[in-house]
């Protein structure tokens, strides 16, 4: 069913662009961008599934997956598509990329942090579901790298437990804190947000409100609680 709905959404997106009142040149550029978004996203989703099932992913591999799955689809694609329809030149679209790609990584890092340290009522989903699913995250990777032998054993014992208890979640959280994994991911997310906001300085904004909006999105990424 999900595949069918996805196909329908893709067809609707193409139809909207076809029927829009833009020049043929802009319509072709927009349709080309939509296809490139899809081509970038599919490998990212495949990597996510592979990492979850096989484990053993490195930080570099996870960041590459973030870029393909989240940065390209959620941030770069929509921003560049809007830019194309507004008549932006290629140099401006490249700046949008330098803003969007690190922002998507920061978003995903914060998502993984909230998945373990967030509040269930705020998130709207069970906290610790990433642990239950055995999800490969940079939080986990850094903790396994920095942790003692006993800490690594505890993490591996809890990871993937379908009946995760509250006490086990707290133990997992404590180890992520003690090994510096939580702080590392928080700082990495801040670094990516800084990269994104620095890229905006390259754009000669005619409207200060637009710049403030994009900066606001970047800062919200790491302050959000859901």
C-alpha positions in Angstrom: 0.0 0.0 0.0 2.8 2.4 0.9 4.4 1.9 -2.5 1.1 2.5 -4.3 0.5 5.7 -2.3 4.1 6.8 -3.1 3.6 6.3 -6.8 0.4 8.3 -6.7 2.1 11.1 -4.8 4.9 11.2 -7.4 2.4 11.3 -10.3 0.4 14.1 -8.5 3.6 16.2 -8.1 4.4 15.9 -11.8 0.9 16.8 -12.7 1.0 19.9 -10.5 4.2 21.1 -12.2 2.9 20.3 -15.7 -0.3 22.4 -15.1 1.5 25.3 -13.4 1.8 28.6 -15.2 5.5 28.7 -15.8 7.6 28.8 -18.9 8.5 25.5 -20.5 12.1 25.9 -19.5 11.2 26.3 -15.8 8.8 23.4 -15.9 11.5 21.1 -17.4 14.0 22.2 -14.7 11.5 21.6 -12.0 10.6 18.1 -13.2 14.2 17.3 -13.5 14.8 18.4 -9.9 11.9 16.2 -8.7 13.4 13.1 -10.4 16.8 13.9 -8.9 15.2 14.1 -5.4 13.7 10.7 -5.9 17.0 9.2 -7.2 18.9 10.6 -4.1 16.3 9.5 -1.6 15.9 5.8 -2.6 19.5 4.8 -1.9 19.4 6.6 1.4 16.3 4.7 2.5 17.9 1.4 1.3 21.0 2.2 3.5 18.8 2.9 6.5 17.2 -0.6 6.1 20.5 -2.3 5.6 22.1 -0.7 8.6 19.2 -1.6 10.8 19.2 -5.3 9.7 23.0 -5.9 9.5 24.5 -3.4 11.9 28.1 -2.4 11.9 27.6 1.0 10.2 30.3 3.7 10.7 29.7 7.3 11.5 30.7 8.3 8.0 28.2 5.8 6.5 25.4 7.0 8.7 26.0 10.7 7.8 26.0 9.7 4.1 22.6 8.0 4.7 21.3 11.2 6.5 22.4 13.3 3.5 20.7 11.0 1.0 17.5 10.3 2.9 16.9 13.4 4.9 19.0 16.3 3.6 18.1 15.8 -0.1 14.4 15.0 0.3 13.3 17.1 3.3 15.5 20.2 2.9 17.5 20.6 -0.3 14.9 19.3 -2.7 12.0 21.5 -1.7 14.2 24.6 -1.3 15.8 24.2 -4.7 12.5 23.4 -6.3 11.1 26.6 -4.9 14.2 28.4 -6.1 13.8 27.0 -9.6 10.1 28.1 -9.8 11.2 31.5 -8.6 13.7 31.8 -11.4 16.9 31.4 -9.3 20.2 30.8 -11.1 22.3 27.7 -10.6 24.8 29.6 -8.3 22.0 30.3 -5.9 20.8 26.7 -6.0 24.3 25.6 -5.0 24.2 27.9 -2.0 20.8 26.4 -1.0 22.6 23.0 -1.1 25.3 24.2 1.2 22.6 25.4 3.6 20.4 22.3 3.2 22.8 19.4 3.4 24.3 20.0 6.8 20.8 21.0 8.1 19.4 17.6 7.2 22.2 15.9 9.2 21.5 18.1 12.2 17.8 17.3 12.0 18.5 13.6 12.0 21.0 13.8 14.8 18.4 15.7 16.9 15.8 13.1 15.9 18.0 10.3 17.2 18.7 12.2 20.5 14.9 12.8 21.1 14.2 9.2 20.2 16.0 8.2 23.4 16.1 11.3 25.6 12.8 12.9 24.6 9.5 12.9 26.5 6.8 10.5 25.2 3.9 12.9 25.5 5.8 15.6 23.5 7.1 13.2 20.9 3.9 11.4 20.3 5.6 8.0 20.1 7.3 5.6 22.6 10.7 6.9 23.8 13.3 4.2 23.3 11.7 2.8 20.1 15.1 3.2 18.4 16.6 0.9 21.0 13.8 -1.7 20.5 14.3 -1.6 16.7 18.1 -2.0 17.1 18.6 1.2 15.2 22.2 2.1 14.2 22.8 5.7 15.4 25.9 7.8 15.9 24.9 7.9 19.6 25.3 4.1 19.7 28.5 4.1 17.6 30.3 6.7 19.8 29.2 5.0 23.0 30.5 1.6 21.8 33.7 3.3 20.8 34.3 5.1 24.1 32.7 2.8 26.6 34.3 0.2 28.8 34.0 -3.5 28.1 31.1 -3.8 30.6 29.3 -0.8 29.2 29.6 -2.2 25.7 28.2 -5.5 26.9 25.2 -3.8 28.6 24.4 -1.7 25.5 24.5 -4.8 23.2 22.3 -6.7 25.7 19.7 -4.0 25.8 19.8 -3.1 22.1 17.0 -4.8 20.2 15.0 -5.9 23.2 11.3 -6.0 22.3 10.2 -5.7 25.9 12.4 -2.8 26.9 11.8 -1.8 30.5 12.0 1.7 31.9 14.9 0.7 34.1 16.8 -0.5 31.0 16.1 2.7 29.1 17.5 4.7 32.0 20.7 2.5 32.0 21.1 2.9 28.3 20.7 6.7 28.7 23.2 6.8 31.5 25.8 5.0 29.4 25.3 7.4 26.5 25.9 10.3 28.8 28.9 8.7 30.6 30.7 7.8 27.4 30.3 11.3 26.0 28.1 10.1 23.1 25.2 12.4 23.9 27.5 15.5 24.1 29.3 14.5 21.0 26.1 14.3 18.9 24.7 17.5 20.4 28.0 19.3 19.4 28.0 17.7 16.0 24.4 18.9 15.3 25.4 22.4 16.4 28.4 22.3 14.0 26.1 21.4 11.1 23.7 24.2 12.0 26.5 26.7 12.0 27.6 25.4 8.5 24.1 26.0 7.3 23.7 29.5 8.6 27.2 30.5 7.3 26.1 29.5 3.8 23.2 32.0 4.0 25.7 34.8 4.2 26.6 34.1 0.5 23.1 35.1 -0.6 22.2 38.7 -1.3 18.8 38.7 0.3 16.4 41.3 -1.1 14.0 40.4 1.8 15.5 40.3 5.3 12.4 38.4 6.5 13.3 35.5 4.2 16.8 35.3 5.6 15.5 35.4 9.2 13.0 32.6 8.3 15.8 30.3 7.0 18.0 31.1 10.0 15.1 30.4 12.3 14.5 27.0 10.8 18.2 26.1 11.3 18.2 27.1 15.0 14.9 25.4 15.6 16.3 22.1 14.3 18.5 21.7 17.4 16.1 23.3 20.0 13.0 21.3 19.0 11.6 18.8 21.5 9.5 16.7 19.0 
